[in-house]
Amino acid sequence: MACFAQVITPTAEVWARLSKCGPRHVMQQIRARHESGAACVLSMSGEASGLSVVWAERTQDNEREIVAALGVGTGAKAYIPWLIEFAKANSAASIRTHCKRPGLIRLYERFGFQVTKIDEDGYSVLIRREHGQGR
């Protein structure tokens, strides 16, 4: 897996590109999270190329969960294993993402993610537990 990530300071152009990924109100929340220092924007290169917004949260069980909130670009087949390794390297018990694209949902499922619910905006909420076990 030859994927590389660099934390970047997003420009207006980067935010505009990411804004195409989700509802306006969600984008505003994510941008506010970033501006408070609670999320980072990654520039991905290599087999996965594009932008991603990630952060860590605590679950109800007080375990670390990596949230992959937004992504735009190419190479999801390489990005997802990178994300799993990133979560392991950061001692996360789980990874969560929200997705509407059926093909991308199937790809996440191949990597051990399970759809746990549909959120209020109609996105499938996918979670991967530490050893690929869904809840």
N, C-alpha and C positions, 0 to 999 in steps of 0.2 A: 504494500500500500504506500504509494508515493504521494501523500497529501501533506501540504504544509499550510500552516495558519499563522497570520500575523495580526496582532491587535492594531487596529487603525483608529484614527480620529476621523469620523465620517464627515464628508463634505455635504453640501446641499444636494449635489448630484447623487451621492451614495444614498442619502435618505430618500430621494425621489425614486431611485431604482428599487429600494427595499419597500417603499410604500405601495408598490404594485402587488405585493404579496399577501395583503390582508386588508380587513376593514379599517377605515379611517380611525375609529375610536380605539381600536387595538394598537394601531401604529402610534397614536399619540401616547398611549400608556407605555409602550416599549421605548419610545424616544425619551420620555420623562425618566424611565428607569435608567437608561443609558446616561442621561445628563446628571443624574444623582450619583453616578458611579457604581450602580448595582448591576450593570450589564455591559458586555463588550461586543464590539463589532469586529468580526474577523474577515480578513481578506484571504480567501483560500486560493492556493495555486497547486499545480501538479495535476494529478488525475482528476481532482475535483477543483473546479475553478469558479469563483464567484464570491458572494458575500454571505455571511451568516451572523446572526445575533444570538448569543448564548449567555446564560447566567446560572447560578446555583441557588437553590431554595432548600428549605427544610420541609420534609413531609410531615404528616400528622404523627408518624412514628419517630420523628426527630432524626430522620436519616437524610443525608445529602442527596438531592436530585438535580441533575443537569437538565436545564430547559433549553432546547434548541427552538427558538421562537420564530425566527424568520430565516429564509434562505432563498437565494436566487443565483442561478448559474447552471453549470453542467457538472456531471460526474457524481450523481447521488450514489451510484453503486460503489464508488470509492470513498465518498464522504461518510456514509453510514458506519463502515468499519472504523474510520478515523474517529468518529464521534464516540463509538463504544470504547476505543482505546483511551480517548481523552477522559471519559467518565471514570474508567478504571484508574488512570493515573492521578485523578483528583478524588479518589476514594468515595465515589458516588455509588449509592445503592441502586439508583435507577436513573433512567433518562426519559424525558417526556417531550413530545412534540405534538403539534396540531396540524392536520393536513386535510385537504379536500380532494386531491388528485388521486383517483383510483389506482393508477399504475404505481405511483409513489407509495401509496399505502401498502400495496402488495409487496413492494420491494422492502419496506420497513419490516413487514411481517416475516419475510424470508430471513431477516437478521434477528428474529426473536422478539420483535415488538408485537404487542397485542392491542387491538382497539378496545378501550375500556368504556367509552361513552362518546356521545356527540355533544359538543359544547353549544352554547347559546347562539353562536354564529353559524352553526351547521358544519363545523369542522370535526373530523374524527380525532379523538384524543388517543394517541398511541403511547404506550409505556413499555419500556424494557427494563426488567429487574436485573439485578447484578448477574445472575447466571441464566438470563434469558427467560425467566419465569414470570409470566404475567400474574396479575392479581385477580 
